[in-house]
């Protein structure tokens, strides 16, 4: 787990959109998506529900978000 991954998670959670989050952290959308997927893989849980037009946190994502904000 890296701080940048936590930064990207916070951005996606606050923007509810991978593209806007990527613009905010100044990297590509695919870069944000890849880092979030890697974080999910490392933690063994899905953090973002990608099924709708908006990127929404799962319950595990909400729990991790609190710790991510504290770490940042």
N, C-alpha and C positions, 0 to 999 in steps of 0.2 A: 504494500500500500504506500502510495506516494502522496505528498501534499498536493501536487498538481491534480491528481485524480479527485481528491476531496474538493479542490477548488472548482473543478469541472462539474462535480455532482451538485454543489451549491448553486452554480450558475444555471444548470438545467432545471433544478427544482424551482428556482426563483423566476426563470423565464418561461418555464413549462414548454420549452421548445429547444430542440438541439441546435437548430440553425442560429437562432438569436443568442443562445448560450455561447456558441462558437465565436460569433461576432464580438461578444462581450469579452471573452478571454483571448481573442485575437489568434485563433488557430482555425483549421478547417473543421467543418462539421463532422467529417469522417474521423478526424483525430479525436474529437470529443467523444464520439460514439465508441471508438475503439478503446479509449481509456476507461470509459464507464463499463464496457463489457469486460475488460480485464479486471477491474475492481470487483465486479459481480462474480467473476470466476474465482478470484482470490478469496472472497468472502463466502462463496457457495450459496448465494441468494440473489434473486432478482431485485434490483433496487428501483428500477424505472419500468412502469407499465407503458409499453409502446403501442398498444392496440388501437388507440384512438388518434385523433388529430393532435391532441395535446400529450406531452410527456408528463405523466403524473407519477408521484412516488408510490411505491408499494408500502405496506406497513413496515417492512424491514428497511426500506429506503428512508422512511421518516425517522426511524430510530437511528440510523447511521448519520442522517443529516444533522441531528443535534450534536453528535460527537465531531462531525466534520467542522461545523461552525466553531465549536470550542477549540479545536486544534488549530484552526486558521486564525 
